[in-house]
Amino acid sequence: MKAINKSPHIFYLLLVLIIPNCHSEPDHNALVYHHCTNNNQPPTSTSMSETLSSLFESLIKQSTNSTFHRQTTAQTGVPISAEYQCRGDMSLMGCKSCVTQLGILSNRFCTGAKTGRVQLRGCYVRYEADGEEEKDEEYGELVHKECGEREVGGGSGGYEAAALWEVEEGILRSGSGYYEGRKEGVRAVAQCEGALLGLGCDCAECVSRAVEVLRQDCRGSLDGSVYLGGCYVTYYTYHLLGGKKNGSSGKLVAIVLGGAATLGLAFILLIFFKTCGKKDDH
């Protein structure tokens, strides 16, 4: 009986398994910032800790059903109001992972705090104990800003501005409080927080303010993020062939060389399996 030549199937399997992904997006579970009040005080009572623990257990459970949730927990007589929100393009599985990380980081950074907010790339949580006075972010107020490295020559040919313009215009049309725009290797994302969901004009106004900050302060940067009270806008530059400059080109070269080496290995294995197939035929 003639042996079945499995080499093409093995070759395609190797391509799927070992060729690297050249397009790497930001980690949704990465910390952006955290604000906690009273966390320089001695740890709160056991009842408060139990309430917070119960709160995050409930939030994690809810994240399997919804990317946004607001609730009040009143275990052992300590009412705490809280909400979380995941990015509009995240799956429920990704949202759950992000909210789980929020619980871990909240416990790490906000131990003893009766009010707090933790912002990750893909989600945030904010909570406040009943009766606590917290200076909440005012609508449109700058909360956090990041501008990445600047590209030699002043940016990517204006594509950052084009992508930001697209999300600024698109957020109003979307009606969902989330919009993503892409322009020639630049991806921009805008999202409004729960309080502005369904408020199209207010959401769009907040996003416009965030975009204006990015235009003024992050001009020419390969990536940037602005978080205001009520919304955020973030963008980053990626090039599958051109790569980022100023330090990122080395990573791209490594990726390209790694991909070439992988293809070479796959080709050698293909020849090997073909040779084995011919021997089996004899």
N, C-alpha and C positions, 0 to 999 in steps of 0.2 A: 504494500500500500504506500502511495506517495505521501510523504510527510507534508503537513500543512505549514505553509510559510507564514509564521507569525511575526516576522520582523517589521512589516509596516505598522501593525497594531502596537507593537512594543515601542516603535519609534515615535508614534503620535502620543503615546502615554508618557514617554520621557519628556516630550515637548511641554505637555500640560503640567507635569510635576516639577520640572527643574528649571524652566526658563524663568528668570526673575521678572517681577512686575516693575516696570520702569516708572509707573505713575503712582507715587505714594502720597496719600492725602493725610492731612493733620489727624492726630490721634484724638478721637472724640472724648476720651477719658482723661485727657491731659488738663492739668489745673491751669486756669487763667488768673483768677484772683479769689481772695476770700476776705470778707468783712465780718468781724464778730465784735459784739459789744459786751463789756463786763467780763471778758475772758481773762483779765488780769486779776480777777477776784478769786477767792478760794472756791473750790468746786461746789456746785449747788447741791441741794439735798438729794437723797436717794430717790425720793418721789419724782423729782425733776428728771433725773437720769433715766428712771424707768419710763417716764412719759416720752422722752426723746427717743429712747430705744423702741418703744411701741410705735411711735410716729413713723420712724424710718422703715420699720417692718411693714407698716401699712402702705407707705409710699412705694416701696419696692414691689409689693403685691399689685398695687394699682397700675404700675408701669407696664405690666404685661397686657393691659387692656387699653391704655390711653397714653399719649405723649404729653398730656397736660392734665394736672389734677390739683385741686385745692380742697383742703379739709381742716377741721379743728379736732384735735385730740384732747380729751379731758380725763386721762387716767389718773387716779389717786388725787383728784382735785386740783390739778395744775393744767389749765387749758392752754394749749399751744396751737396757734394757727400757722399753717404751712402750705406751700405750693411748690411744685416742681414743673419744669417744662423741658422737653427734649427738642432737638432740632427737627425742623419740618420734614427733612428727608430721611430721618432715621427709622429703621424698622423697630417693632416693639421689642424684639430681642436685644437690639442695640441700645434701646432706651432703658431697658431693665439693667443692662450692664452699666450704663452711665449712672443711673440713679443709685445703684448699689455702691459705686465708687463715691458718689456724693455722701452717702452715709458713713463710709470709712473716713473720708477726709474731714467731714464735719466733726466727727468724734476726735480726730487728731488735732485739728486747728482751733476748734471752737469749744473745747472742753470747759465747762463752767459758764459758758455764755448763754444768756437767756434769749438773745436774738442773734441771728446770723444769716449770712448768705455765702454760698460757695458756688462759684461759676467755673464750669469745665468747658472745653471746646464744644461739646455736644449737648450740654444740659446745665441747668442750675437748680438750686433749691434755696428757698428763703423761709425762715420761720421766726415767730415772735411769740413769746410768752404773754399771756393776758396781763394787762396792766403795765407792761414794760414800755418805756418811751424809747423809740428807736428813731434816729435820724435817717429816714428812708431816702432813697435816691429820688430827687425831684424829677418830674417829667422833663426829659430833654437835657438833664444835667450830665456832664461828663463824669463817668465813674471810673473808667479804665481805658487806657490807650496803649497800643503797641505798634511800633513802626519797625519793619525789618531792615535788613541790609539794603543799601542803595546800589543799583546796578550801574556799572560804568556806562556813561552816555546818557544817564538820566531816565532809566526805565525801559519799558518794553514797547517802544514805539507808540505810546499813548493808549495801549490796550487796557491798562488799568483804568484809565478814565472812561473808556468805552464800556467796560464791564460794570463800573460803578454807576454810570448813567443808566445802563440797562436795568439794574436792580432798583434804582431810584424811581424809574418809570413803571417797572413791572410790579412793584409791591402794591401799588394802588389797584392795578387791574386784577391781581391775584385774588383778593378778597379773603385770603386764608391767613394773612399775617406772615407769610414766608415766601421768599422768591430767590431764585438762583439764576445768575447770568454767567455766560462764558463768552470770552472774546479772545481768539488767537492765543491760547496758552495762559489766559488769566481767568480764574474762577472767582466770582464774587457772590456772597450770600448775605441776605438781609432777613431779619426776623424780629417781629414785635412780641413783647411779653404778653402774658395772659390778660393783664388789665386792658390792653389795647386791642385784643383780638375782637374782630367784628367792628372796630371803629376805624374804617378805612382811611378817612382824612387825617385823623390824629396819628395813626400808624405811619402813613406816608410822610407826614410832617416830621416825625421823629427820625425816620430813616434818612430824610433829606438833610437833617442836621448832622447826623453821623457821617454821611457821605461828604459833607462840606468840611468836617474836621479832617477826614482822611485826605481830601484834596489839598488842604492847606498844610497839614503837618507831616504827611507821609508821601509827599510827591516824589516820584522816582524810586520808591521802595519796592522791593520785590514782593513784599507781603505787608499787610497791616490790618489792625483790628481796632474798632472803636465801640465801646459799650457805654450807652447812655441810659439814664433812667427811663425804661420803657422799651428799649430796642437795642439792637446791635447790628453792625455791618462789618464783615471781614472779607478779605480777598487774599489770594496767593497766586504766585506765578509758577507755572510748570511748563517745561519743554521736553518733549520726548526725544528730540534730537539736538536742539540748541543748548539746552541746559541753563542753569543759573550761573551767573558770574560771581566774582568776589568770594571764592571759597567753596561754592557749591559745584563748580565745574569738575573738581576732583572726584566728587561723589558720582557725577554723571559719567565721567571717564571710567570709573570703577564698574559702574553698572553696564556700560557698553562692552568693556573688556570681559566682564563676567558673562554677559550674554553670548559674546563671540566664542568664549571658551566652552560654554555649555553646548552651543550648536556644534562645535568641533567634536566634543565628546559624544554627542548624540549621533553624529555622522560616523564616527569610528565604530560605535556600537552597532549601527545599522549595517556597516560592511561586515562586521564580525558575525552578526546573526544571519546575514545572507550567505556568508561562507559556510556556516554551520548547516544551513538549509541545503546547500548544494551537496555537502558531504553525506547528509542523510539520504538524499536522492540516490546516491551511488551505493 
